Each structure stands twice: as structure tokens, then as C-alpha cells.
């Protein structure tokens, strides 16, 4: 058989939300929300730097609809904080699909 063959490489990145105030206090909240700590924001922005340095391209991005997850995801993939109701904000490089089925 002749013709072109294409190798498809699929990478799946699974990332937990960054550190929250509840994490810092040793509290497990489940689906109750807790804001990111300053350290959590730095963690997410460090992941954004890594993403930019390695030129990762994302095909689809899905995240939980919990606020701590929205903020973490937006900081990682777009480098800017999530702004509720502004999923198509002009600073957003990637569209993120937020899904309640991804809650912990």
C-alpha cells in the first residue's frame, strides 16, 4: 500500500487546581470553593511560563466549573485571571470549556 501515513501523537495533561486557602489550612472541602492563595497564583503562573517556554499547543481544554479551577486554568493557559462571564475576554488565547461533570 502506498500513500502518506500520518502519526498522531496525543498528549493528555491532567492538572489539579493550584493551592487554595483551604489546602493551606489542611482542610478538604470537596465541591465547596476556596480561593487560591498567593502561592497558588504563583504555581499557576509558573505552569503558564512552562507552557510558553515549551510551545505546547492545546487542541481542546476542559476544566471543572468550580471557581478555583477556572482561575487556575485561566492563569495556566492564558496567563490572565479568569473573569466571570467573560470567557471570550480579549486577553484569552485559548477557549476553555468549563464542565460541572469535572468537579471532584
C-alpha angles and dihedrals in degrees: 000000000000131000140078121318120198125205113213118203116196120195121189116198115197113191128178119215117273123260115303131197088254091053089050090054093046093247122142110211106171107199096353107105131239125181123248118264122232086258090052091053090050090049092053093046090049088055088050090053090050090049092051094045093053096041095231113183118206123211098188130002123200127179140169115269092233111119094239089054094046091051094046093047094047092050092048100046101027104024091228132092119266113258112204111241093012102091089145095048112157092244093057112106095181132040113232123204109216114204129182089211088073094063116121 
